[in-house]
């Protein structure tokens, strides 16, 4: 089609713009059968992604491959034809720009949402019977029917029903009323009634032809309530109004509104009704009066719902006064941006206000400053707001954001408002302006502040007075007039608690072999560690010595420290999960390191040192014995046995079990999930497991993208998954359904994390289980955390009992101290930033080879540090990045660069607006400033100099000139 008139860029933009809808409308496996311009290996990658991560993730990969340049001839028409031939007509229409009427699209979205919410009830249908009728009504194809019936025979009717529902929602508008009628014909009367029992799609047609209220009877209109423009119901069930059945959800959804543009004027607007519990009303009162407060309520008690209510009332009040309102909700994790937007703020506020979300992963085509101007409510990561507040303070910048333009800031997980945290940098700007207002004639308006948390913590305090000081400091940082806690009464759901102790291994030959290897390395490198192998203390010792060795250019010692850390991780893994998982981890790292020593074209020889050869051979010599020992289950740890017993007990004794296993390491979460999947005992009791890990790239394990996290959590909500293995990423903030058991498997951090984890077990008769793992010290830490929780409760009560004058005096004292410390810090920072870029030198962390100076480093969009100099291109190899592929608005990363001399990975190769830009990770280098060497830098902003911004136009012109010269 691109060749027939629609240019390539338009075709690409259409696909990229409608990516979220294409995820819902494309059935990826059938499309692959009709897509002929992709290679067989690429198709298999997509199929594998579908098998492991689900259809949505596979669609994303498919679209990435389709959009990859250079495009083969006829690619776009081939893609459209494949969609059409695979019965994905909705997707085919969208990529060609054939969009439905807005009213039809809105109602279809509503119908899809209805099915999504009612999945727990709909899966109880007679799937085979309904499937037959769906085939006759052409809601599914013959291939779809075969797949659904196969699932019914081999995995059960419920899984087959989920596949059927996923298939029919991809049909063009009109499918909903057909499906409802099928439910009636097949005598699923309860489900028929639950779905409305009348014609949803008729309403959409009526809306486009008449402005009168719908007059049809329930029998003639599926979604009659959609036309009630003045309804006060939200389009999602109120998760904080106690137990909510599917019938309740249907009633609430039926009373919701189809998407409407917000009312830009100050007049009355249709708004969803937000019903708060008594304790929620109580904690919100001061905020509704315009006061700065902290709301401290347990996980799952509805803090976010209170924040939505305060936001709405704040904006409503300002409109009534004829004033503009601007609310920014700050979060500390990217997944929380989408979560708060999709589940709370947008559903409740979209009818009257403009709501938008922004994070580092967003693909919006305008600046954050413009987004703030154009919207009433903005949900974003704190770092983005801080970046644009900084821009506003720089002379000549016109794209910044000013605090005076914001009327309310809501800070989620506000216990992070401490020194060094981005929340605190935002609030220091606020406190400095507040201080100046006291001495200036013209005061600058400041936003109201609302902090939310499940636990304020006590820091390092061991006494009530020190705990009060820690909490008062947070109150001062947030300029809070008080802490509101609330009495949950009968809504309080405290789980039972159980601590499981384990026995040490009588024999551990697998661990003994690893320790012998580590001892050989230590002797070779002349090292004498003061701590036990396989402990966290040993890991800290290794990290410190690796940094020192890099600084001293002691390459052989640094390489030994890397291998010691790897073996130490394997010991920890073998004490947490299976020995086989520890062996697989070692083998994978060994293979990756060997691969790093080969160039893509196999023409360039990468240097391998004598020490590296010794370490490679050391693993190879012990590999066979380690593999053999890892298969001997008699040597497995007792913790894993106790975990199996407790998980099986929960699923055997409960009618519907739903739980989370928290563990410390990413590889542990993944390996535990695989172990459960491979163990038939779990499948026999109905366990369906998946894992959730973090999105940062500091670990040796591939991070999870926000989309991948969201997909797993959606499956957990729907019941497709009933057990999660997770790192601490799920403890804080992420919206997880009520669980009836939580297991902390060798993981106990501080009292805040403990309360957050325990708060996930908020279903009736739930239990919180702590299972000991060797070296974790969880029993002692749990006792300490219980003491800290009591300390925090007493400290908050003491602060709430303070005389207001005394409280304000203490808060002011803390604020003055914070302002003075901040000014000293900024002065020192400005002094440190006085170094010239030319005085900064980078050398490879592994082989110590000089790489470049600071003059060669340029910054893209204030965060990506690149080196595009011709000299630098001679120093690295470019390799395909098989684990992480990222595509954002202006750039994508599909490969990485590595030192041509030693193979050390230096960072990703960015494709920025059509230009290849080698991007550097500072942690891969030793930095020399004048004569001083530094090996501890992990972030570029820690280096005391200012790098130049990347000049795209100049570099693009140079590239074009080089091409012209080459052709000449």
Secondary structure as GFF3:
##gff-version 3
##sequence-region A 1 968
A	DSSP	three_ten_helix	2	4	.	.	.	ID=ss1
A	DSSP	alpha_helix	8	17	.	.	.	ID=ss2
A	DSSP	alpha_helix	19	25	.	.	.	ID=ss3
A	DSSP	alpha_helix	28	34	.	.	.	ID=ss4
A	DSSP	alpha_helix	40	53	.	.	.	ID=ss5
A	DSSP	alpha_helix	55	67	.	.	.	ID=ss6
A	DSSP	alpha_helix	75	85	.	.	.	ID=ss7
A	DSSP	alpha_helix	89	95	.	.	.	ID=ss8
A	DSSP	alpha_helix	102	117	.	.	.	ID=ss9
A	DSSP	alpha_helix	119	122	.	.	.	ID=ss10
A	DSSP	alpha_helix	127	136	.	.	.	ID=ss11
A	DSSP	alpha_helix	142	154	.	.	.	ID=ss12
A	DSSP	alpha_helix	157	168	.	.	.	ID=ss13
A	DSSP	alpha_helix	175	185	.	.	.	ID=ss14
A	DSSP	alpha_helix	189	194	.	.	.	ID=ss15
A	DSSP	alpha_helix	200	209	.	.	.	ID=ss16
A	DSSP	three_ten_helix	218	220	.	.	.	ID=ss17
A	DSSP	three_ten_helix	224	227	.	.	.	ID=ss18
A	DSSP	alpha_helix	246	254	.	.	.	ID=ss19
A	DSSP	alpha_helix	278	288	.	.	.	ID=ss20
A	DSSP	beta_strand	293	296	.	.	.	ID=ss21
A	DSSP	alpha_helix	303	320	.	.	.	ID=ss22
A	DSSP	beta_strand	327	331	.	.	.	ID=ss23
A	DSSP	alpha_helix	334	340	.	.	.	ID=ss24
A	DSSP	pi_helix	341	345	.	.	.	ID=ss25
A	DSSP	alpha_helix	346	349	.	.	.	ID=ss26
A	DSSP	beta_strand	355	358	.	.	.	ID=ss27
A	DSSP	alpha_helix	368	374	.	.	.	ID=ss28
A	DSSP	beta_strand	377	381	.	.	.	ID=ss29
A	DSSP	alpha_helix	382	392	.	.	.	ID=ss30
A	DSSP	three_ten_helix	403	405	.	.	.	ID=ss31
A	DSSP	beta_strand	408	412	.	.	.	ID=ss32
A	DSSP	three_ten_helix	414	416	.	.	.	ID=ss33
A	DSSP	alpha_helix	422	437	.	.	.	ID=ss34
A	DSSP	beta_strand	448	453	.	.	.	ID=ss35
A	DSSP	alpha_helix	464	477	.	.	.	ID=ss36
A	DSSP	beta_strand	482	484	.	.	.	ID=ss37
A	DSSP	three_ten_helix	489	491	.	.	.	ID=ss38
A	DSSP	beta_strand	496	500	.	.	.	ID=ss39
A	DSSP	alpha_helix	509	524	.	.	.	ID=ss40
A	DSSP	alpha_helix	536	551	.	.	.	ID=ss41
A	DSSP	alpha_helix	555	576	.	.	.	ID=ss42
A	DSSP	alpha_helix	579	596	.	.	.	ID=ss43
A	DSSP	alpha_helix	610	630	.	.	.	ID=ss44
A	DSSP	three_ten_helix	633	635	.	.	.	ID=ss45
A	DSSP	alpha_helix	638	653	.	.	.	ID=ss46
A	DSSP	beta_strand	659	662	.	.	.	ID=ss47
A	DSSP	alpha_helix	666	678	.	.	.	ID=ss48
A	DSSP	alpha_helix	680	684	.	.	.	ID=ss49
A	DSSP	beta_strand	689	692	.	.	.	ID=ss50
A	DSSP	alpha_helix	706	718	.	.	.	ID=ss51
A	DSSP	beta_strand	723	726	.	.	.	ID=ss52
A	DSSP	three_ten_helix	728	730	.	.	.	ID=ss53
A	DSSP	beta_strand	741	745	.	.	.	ID=ss54
A	DSSP	alpha_helix	751	759	.	.	.	ID=ss55
A	DSSP	beta_strand	767	771	.	.	.	ID=ss56
A	DSSP	alpha_helix	778	800	.	.	.	ID=ss57
A	DSSP	alpha_helix	804	832	.	.	.	ID=ss58
A	DSSP	three_ten_helix	837	839	.	.	.	ID=ss59
A	DSSP	beta_strand	840	844	.	.	.	ID=ss60
A	DSSP	beta_strand	850	853	.	.	.	ID=ss61
A	DSSP	three_ten_helix	854	856	.	.	.	ID=ss62
A	DSSP	beta_strand	858	860	.	.	.	ID=ss63
A	DSSP	beta_strand	864	866	.	.	.	ID=ss64
A	DSSP	alpha_helix	870	873	.	.	.	ID=ss65
A	DSSP	beta_strand	876	880	.	.	.	ID=ss66
A	DSSP	beta_strand	886	887	.	.	.	ID=ss67
A	DSSP	beta_strand	891	899	.	.	.	ID=ss68
A	DSSP	beta_strand	905	912	.	.	.	ID=ss69
A	DSSP	beta_strand	915	918	.	.	.	ID=ss70
A	DSSP	three_ten_helix	922	924	.	.	.	ID=ss71
A	DSSP	beta_strand	925	929	.	.	.	ID=ss72
A	DSSP	beta_strand	932	934	.	.	.	ID=ss73
A	DSSP	three_ten_helix	940	942	.	.	.	ID=ss74
A	DSSP	beta_strand	948	949	.	.	.	ID=ss75
A	DSSP	alpha_helix	952	967	.	.	.	ID=ss76
###
